[in-house]
Amino acid sequence: MLTARKPGIQINQAISQIVWSKDVEFAHIFNGVSVVVPYVEHLLNSVMNEVRTNYAADNPLLKEELDLFIRQETNHSIYHNRFNKLMLDAGYDIKPVMTKITAELKALRDKRSLAFISAYCAGFENTATFTAQYVFEACDEFFIGADPTGANLWLWHIAEEFEHRMTCHEAFKAVSGNYLMRIWGFAYSFWHINWSFWRATAVLLKKERESMTPAQLKASRRNHMRLMRRQFVYAIPRMLPLLRPGFNPAKLTVPPKIAAALEFFKKTDPINEAFTSVYPMAAE
């Protein structure tokens, strides 16, 4: 069963919380996600609430799961809105991206069927599951010496993405369960949301690059592309089971690092230490 955590992550005006990893491009790839996710989570909650109301009356387990999912996503939005305000206050011009993604998701919600939009949500959550595996299993180097707040924000959020990996998938099955619809929703969400993340990251990196020399700019662009390739090379082969008609995210076992993070972020008192100091990312 899910847990709706409100960890004591202290987001304040420290600029180090924005560029939280020693690898600037890695930090901003995920900061670009932060720009977009509150609006995606608003969509998720709207859709899952409709499913809960219309399709879970005779399924108390699904209803309870949807209740907790909505609470988790609401908490994510609250924390990321605080973090996004920090970026806005620091001069990152992310408002246009926020406006655009809001309009795109509203149009999607208004014009598409519940079957398609729930498949879109399931596709996004399935992708996030494999992103969680990538971060916890293949990104140790980027968390060494990282700012505790920025790193904790992402490790908490992504760990919960793995925890609720089943919810939208089960909600889609309750609404439709049609295989071709699920694949179409997954493909569309994969393209649309990743493109939105890319747009946001581009804005953040544009500001970082304003004072770079030509050599530094070239190195930054190369590193950004290297990191994107690295993530896709890791994730794509692992995502292939999504294409199977009988795909079931419940069969994915919780990695030890994610289990430890889910326990660590139950803390509601102010968290001043990095999760990685308690459970080093290189630990087996």
N, C-alpha and C positions, 0 to 999 in steps of 0.2 A: 504494500500500500504506500502511496505517495505521502510525503511530508511537506507542508507549506512552510518553508523556513524564512525567517527574517534575520539573517546574520548581522552581527554588529560591525559591518564594514563601514568605515568612517570616510565618506567622500567629502573632501573640503577643497580649499582653493590652491592646494599644492600642485604646481605645474608638473612635478615628477609623477603625479598620478595619471597624467594624460599620456606622456611618453614613458610608459611604465616598464617596458622591456629595454634592455641595452640594444636590442635590434629595433631601430626606429620603424622600419617597414613592417615588421611583425606586429608591433604594437598597434600601428595604424590600420592594418588589415582587420584586426578585431575591433578597433575603435570605429571603423566604418560600419561594422555590424551593429555596434551600439547605436549609431545614428538612426538606423532603420528599424531595429527590432521592437521598439515600443509600439510602432504602428502595425507591424506584423502581429504582435501579441494582442493588440486590440482586435484585429480581425479574427485571430484564433479564438479569443474569448467570446466574441459575438457569435461565431459559427458553432462553437461547442455548447454555448448556452442554448441555441436553437435546437441542437441535437438532444441536449439534456431534457428540454421541455417537451419535445415532440416524439422522441424515439427511446427514451430511457425510463418511461413510467413503469414498465414491467420488468425492468432490469436494474435492481437496486445497486448491484456492484458497479455497473457502468455509470450510474448516476453519481455514486460516491466518488468514483475515479474522476469524473468530469468536474465535480465540485472542487476537488483538490487540485486538479490541473489548472482550473481557472484561477484559483488562489495563488498557485505558483507563478503563473504567467503575470498576474497582477503585480506580485512582488518584484518580478524581474523588471517590469515596466517602471515601477517607482524608482528603483536603483539606477536604471539606465537613463531615465529622465534627469536625475541628479547629475550623473556623469556627463550627459550631453550639455547640460547647463554650464558645467565646468568648461567644456570645450568652447561653447559659445562665448562665455565671458573672457576666454583667453584669445579670442579673435578668429577662431576657425569659422569660415563662412558656410555653415552646414544648413542654414535655414532653407535655401532653395531645394536641397535634396529632401528635406523633411516635408516640404509642401508638395513636391512631386510624388513621393511615395504615398502620401496621404490620399491624394487624388486618384492615383492608380488603384490602390486597394479599395477605395470607396466604389470606383467604377466596377471593379471585379465583384465586389459583394452585391452591388445593385443589379448587375446584368447577368450573372451566372447562376445556374441552378445550385441547390443545396448539395446535390450529389457531386457536382464538379468542385465546388468550393471546399467541401469536406475532403475530397481527394487532394486538392491543392494543399490543404493544411496537413494532411497525413504525409504528403510528399516532403513538405518542409521539415516536419518533425523527424521523418526517417533520415533525411540528409543530416540534420543536426545530431542524430545519434552517432553517425560515423565521424562527424567533426569532433565530437567528444572523445571518441577513441583516438583520433589523430592527436589531439592536444595532450591527452594523458599518456599516450604510449610513444609518441614520436617527437615531442617538442621540449624535452627536458632542458636543452641548451638555452632556450629563450626565457626561461624562468629563473635562471641562475642570476642572482643579484638584482632581480626585478623589484620594483616598488611594491610593497605588500598589498596596498589597497587596490591598485589597478590589476595586479595578478589575481588577487582573491576574488575580485568582482567576476572575472571571467571563469575562474576555476569553479566557483560556486554555481554560476549560471549553467555552465556547460555540463557539470555533473548532474544537475537536475534535468537537463535535456535527455541525458541517458536514462535517468530514473523514470521519466514519463514517456519513454519510447513507444509504449503500447497504446496510449490513450487515444490519439487522433486516428490511429489505424483501426481501433475497435469502433470508434465513432463512425468512421466511414463505412465499415461493414454493417453497422446498424442502419445507416441511411440507404446504402446501395450495395456495396460489395462487388460491383461489376469490375472485372479484371481490367478491361480496356479503359474504363473510366479512371481507375486507380493509376494506371500507367500514364495516361494523358495528364492527369492532375499533377503527378510527380514530375513529369518532364517539364510542364509549364512552370511549376513553382521553382524547380531547379534553375531554369533559365532566368526567370523574372527576379527572383530574390537575390541570386548571385550577381546579376547585373546591377541591381540596386546597391548591394554592398560595394561593388567595384566603383560605382559613381561616388559614393560617400568617401571611400578611401582615397580616391583621386583628389578630392577637395582637401582632405587633411594633409596629404603628402605635398600638394601644391604649396601650402603655407610653409611646411618644413623646408622645402627646397628653395624658398625665396633668397636665402642667404648663402646657398651652396655655390662653390666654385664649379666650373664645367666638369672637372674630374669627379667631384663629389656627386654632382647631379647624375652623371653617367653611372656611377657605382650604385646610387640609390635606385635608379630605374632597373638596373640589372638585378639587384637584390630583390626588389619587389616581384619581378617576373619569376625569379628563381623560387621564391617562397610560394607563389601561386602554383607553379608547376609541381613543387614538392608536395603540396597538400593534395592536389588532384591525383598525382601518381599514387599517393597513399590510399586515398579514399575510393577512387573509381573501381578498382578491382574488388574491394570489399563490399561495394554497393551493388554488385551484379546480382546477388540473391534477391534484391528488390524486384527484379524482373520476373521472378518465378511466380506462377499463380498462387502457390501455397506459402508465400513468404509470411513469416511470423516473427516480428521483432522480439517477442517474449523469449525466443530461443537464444537470444544473445545474452550471455552471462555477464554479470557486473564485474569489471576488472577491479583488482584490489585497490588501486589508487583512487578510482571513482568511489568505491565503497568508503574508503577513508575520508575522502573529501565530503561526502554526504553527511558523515558523522561530525566532522570538524565544523561544518557550517551550520550546525544546529545552535551554535553559540549565539546568544543574543547580547551578551556584554560586549563592549568595544573590543574589536579584534585588531591588535597592533602588530601581530606577527604574521608572516606569510605561511600559508598552508605548506609551502615547500620546505620551511624550516622544521616543521613537525614531521612531515612525510616527504623526504627528498624526492624530487621527480625521477631521480635515477634509481630509486629503490625498486627492488623486484618483489 
